[in-house]
Amino acid sequence: MPVEPEPGSSSFADRLARSDAGGLLYGAIVTAAVLVTVGGHDSSVAQVVFAWAIVLSTYWLTHVYVVTWEAQFQGDRRALGTRLLGAARAEATVLLGGIPAIAVFLVASWVGLDAFDAERVALYSTVGLLAAIGFVGARHAGRHRAGAWLEALGAGLLGLVMVAAKSLLH
């Protein structure tokens, strides 16, 4: 049973509950997948950012497309343009979810790491982000700290799988 935030409450967990947390996580995971597959030791920062922008926007457009056409099967009789704009707004969290890891990547590059090492730093930050969201979500749902830490561990495992994949692929 989902926990509804109180109207007007402004804690991080409440704001996250009101947002499309799934879209944010999806964007973060897609970005991590790009960082795993794109960059090798010979990649430039520009190549990684370009690939990230193309892949993340493609996933976002896919979400927009599916929501737009699915709406008709749920009885939505609005015109195509109206449905497209509504879906684009609703799915914008996919784009937002990709920003933290790419921002970490860019900062790590800016301070002197090569693209490959900057990708690894960004991947580890994604592990932290996934774990943090898992913990916050569990606490928001009323779990005790021990259960929330287990949720955080479980959520972070996907990120660790990506870190391992990076090591195996490159």
One Martini backbone bead per residue (centre of mass of N, CA, C, O) as a GRO file, in nm:
protein
  170
    1MET     BB    1   0.092   0.039   0.027
    2PRO     BB    2   0.091   0.355  -0.037
    3VAL     BB    3   0.240   0.655   0.058
    4GLU     BB    4   0.098   0.956   0.131
    5PRO     BB    5   0.158   1.267   0.112
    6GLU     BB    6   0.131   1.552   0.259
    7PRO     BB    7  -0.005   1.831   0.213
    8GLY     BB    8   0.272   2.059   0.197
    9SER     BB    9   0.495   1.883   0.211
   10SER     BB   10   0.885   1.905   0.198
   11SER     BB   11   1.023   1.662   0.189
   12PHE     BB   12   1.210   1.467   0.000
   13ALA     BB   13   1.022   1.220   0.007
   14ASP     BB   14   0.764   1.373  -0.073
   15ARG     BB   15   0.864   1.484  -0.343
   16LEU     BB   16   0.929   1.208  -0.462
   17ALA     BB   17   0.640   1.091  -0.439
   18ARG     BB   18   0.519   1.318  -0.640
   19SER     BB   19   0.690   1.216  -0.835
   20ASP     BB   20   0.870   1.037  -1.089
   21ALA     BB   21   1.071   0.809  -0.967
   22GLY     BB   22   1.093   0.609  -1.201
   23GLY     BB   23   1.204   0.809  -1.410
   24LEU     BB   24   1.457   0.887  -1.258
   25LEU     BB   25   1.575   0.600  -1.243
   26TYR     BB   26   1.579   0.545  -1.541
   27GLY     BB   27   1.775   0.772  -1.620
   28ALA     BB   28   2.008   0.670  -1.442
   29ILE     BB   29   2.035   0.387  -1.573
   30VAL     BB   30   2.083   0.474  -1.863
   31THR     BB   31   2.336   0.636  -1.806
   32ALA     BB   32   2.500   0.402  -1.693
   33ALA     BB   33   2.485   0.231  -1.951
   34VAL     BB   34   2.641   0.429  -2.123
   35LEU     BB   35   2.901   0.431  -1.947
   36VAL     BB   36   2.960   0.133  -1.997
   37THR     BB   37   2.957   0.121  -2.328
   38VAL     BB   38   3.111   0.369  -2.450
   39GLY     BB   39   3.359   0.387  -2.271
   40GLY     BB   40   3.695   0.400  -2.314
   41HIS     BB   41   4.028   0.471  -2.329
   42ASP     BB   42   3.956   0.641  -2.621
   43SER     BB   43   3.759   0.835  -2.508
   44SER     BB   44   3.578   1.120  -2.507
   45VAL     BB   45   3.386   1.346  -2.360
   46ALA     BB   46   3.218   1.418  -2.609
   47GLN     BB   47   3.134   1.129  -2.685
   48VAL     BB   48   2.984   1.064  -2.425
   49VAL     BB   49   2.781   1.299  -2.429
   50PHE     BB   50   2.658   1.239  -2.703
   51ALA     BB   51   2.560   0.953  -2.643
   52TRP     BB   52   2.385   1.027  -2.401
   53ALA     BB   53   2.192   1.221  -2.546
   54ILE     BB   54   2.085   1.018  -2.752
   55VAL     BB   55   1.990   0.788  -2.567
   56LEU     BB   56   1.813   0.941  -2.364
   57SER     BB   57   1.626   1.073  -2.576
   58THR     BB   58   1.525   0.806  -2.693
   59TYR     BB   59   1.394   0.702  -2.434
   60TRP     BB   60   1.206   0.940  -2.397
   61LEU     BB   61   1.060   0.917  -2.671
   62THR     BB   62   0.952   0.638  -2.613
   63HIS     BB   63   0.776   0.718  -2.379
   64VAL     BB   64   0.607   0.925  -2.529
   65TYR     BB   65   0.497   0.737  -2.742
   66VAL     BB   66   0.359   0.530  -2.560
   67VAL     BB   67   0.175   0.724  -2.401
   68THR     BB   68   0.028   0.849  -2.641
   69TRP     BB   69  -0.095   0.575  -2.757
   70GLU     BB   70  -0.210   0.446  -2.498
   71ALA     BB   71  -0.430   0.657  -2.431
   72GLN     BB   72  -0.638   0.562  -2.642
   73PHE     BB   73  -0.687   0.278  -2.492
   74GLN     BB   74  -0.795   0.467  -2.232
   75GLY     BB   75  -0.989   0.703  -2.378
   76ASP     BB   76  -0.822   0.918  -2.518
   77ARG     BB   77  -0.948   1.202  -2.731
   78ARG     BB   78  -0.724   1.364  -2.786
   79ALA     BB   79  -0.509   1.514  -2.957
   80LEU     BB   80  -0.198   1.450  -3.050
   81GLY     BB   81  -0.055   1.710  -2.946
   82THR     BB   82  -0.168   1.694  -2.657
   83ARG     BB   83  -0.056   1.416  -2.589
   84LEU     BB   84   0.242   1.478  -2.642
   85LEU     BB   85   0.279   1.707  -2.435
   86GLY     BB   86   0.191   1.547  -2.188
   87ALA     BB   87   0.404   1.322  -2.216
   88ALA     BB   88   0.657   1.498  -2.213
   89ARG     BB   89   0.610   1.605  -1.928
   90ALA     BB   90   0.573   1.332  -1.775
   91GLU     BB   91   0.872   1.219  -1.895
   92ALA     BB   92   1.101   1.425  -1.794
   93THR     BB   93   1.232   1.252  -1.562
   94VAL     BB   94   1.420   1.091  -1.740
   95LEU     BB   95   1.610   1.329  -1.796
   96LEU     BB   96   1.670   1.411  -1.501
   97GLY     BB   97   1.798   1.131  -1.414
   98GLY     BB   98   2.066   1.182  -1.603
   99ILE     BB   99   2.222   1.423  -1.467
  100PRO     BB  100   2.399   1.339  -1.223
  101ALA     BB  101   2.608   1.151  -1.368
  102ILE     BB  102   2.699   1.355  -1.588
  103ALA     BB  103   2.795   1.567  -1.388
  104VAL     BB  104   3.012   1.396  -1.258
  105PHE     BB  105   3.166   1.341  -1.514
  106LEU     BB  106   3.233   1.640  -1.581
  107VAL     BB  107   3.380   1.708  -1.320
  108ALA     BB  108   3.594   1.486  -1.337
  109SER     BB  109   3.708   1.595  -1.603
  110TRP     BB  110   3.771   1.888  -1.510
  111VAL     BB  111   3.984   1.777  -1.277
  112GLY     BB  112   4.151   1.543  -1.485
  113LEU     BB  113   4.005   1.311  -1.580
  114ASP     BB  114   3.952   1.075  -1.771
  115ALA     BB  115   3.687   0.935  -1.918
  116PHE     BB  116   3.709   0.657  -1.786
  117ASP     BB  117   3.736   0.753  -1.486
  118ALA     BB  118   3.483   0.934  -1.487
  119GLU     BB  119   3.287   0.702  -1.532
  120ARG     BB  120   3.343   0.551  -1.272
  121VAL     BB  121   3.257   0.774  -1.083
  122ALA     BB  122   2.968   0.793  -1.194
  123LEU     BB  123   2.890   0.502  -1.126
  124TYR     BB  124   2.931   0.526  -0.819
  125SER     BB  125   2.719   0.750  -0.788
  126THR     BB  126   2.483   0.569  -0.877
  127VAL     BB  127   2.494   0.376  -0.648
  128GLY     BB  128   2.433   0.591  -0.435
  129LEU     BB  129   2.164   0.686  -0.551
  130LEU     BB  130   2.011   0.419  -0.544
  131ALA     BB  131   2.049   0.371  -0.241
  132ALA     BB  132   1.918   0.632  -0.140
  133ILE     BB  133   1.639   0.584  -0.264
  134GLY     BB  134   1.588   0.320  -0.121
  135PHE     BB  135   1.600   0.434   0.166
  136VAL     BB  136   1.391   0.662   0.145
  137GLY     BB  137   1.156   0.484   0.053
  138ALA     BB  138   1.150   0.296   0.300
  139ARG     BB  139   1.105   0.514   0.513
  140HIS     BB  140   0.846   0.630   0.384
  141ALA     BB  141   0.701   0.337   0.417
  142GLY     BB  142   0.800   0.252   0.735
  143ARG     BB  143   1.066   0.142   0.769
  144HIS     BB  144   1.314   0.036   0.924
  145ARG     BB  145   1.644   0.080   0.918
  146ALA     BB  146   1.727  -0.208   0.846
  147GLY     BB  147   1.536  -0.232   0.601
  148ALA     BB  148   1.647   0.018   0.453
  149TRP     BB  149   1.935  -0.094   0.414
  150LEU     BB  150   1.846  -0.333   0.242
  151GLU     BB  151   1.722  -0.165   0.019
  152ALA     BB  152   1.981  -0.014  -0.052
  153LEU     BB  153   2.142  -0.258  -0.132
  154GLY     BB  154   1.955  -0.357  -0.355
  155ALA     BB  155   1.965  -0.096  -0.526
  156GLY     BB  156   2.287  -0.089  -0.557
  157LEU     BB  157   2.336  -0.355  -0.719
  158LEU     BB  158   2.287  -0.251  -1.003
  159GLY     BB  159   2.530  -0.063  -1.003
  160LEU     BB  160   2.741  -0.288  -0.952
  161VAL     BB  161   2.687  -0.436  -1.213
  162MET     BB  162   2.787  -0.199  -1.390
  163VAL     BB  163   3.072  -0.189  -1.287
  164ALA     BB  164   3.139  -0.478  -1.373
  165ALA     BB  165   3.078  -0.437  -1.674
  166LYS     BB  166   3.296  -0.230  -1.725
  167SER     BB  167   3.530  -0.423  -1.659
  168LEU     BB  168   3.456  -0.639  -1.880
  169LEU     BB  169   3.444  -0.442  -2.142
  170HIS     BB  170   3.733  -0.267  -2.059
   0.00000   0.00000   0.00000
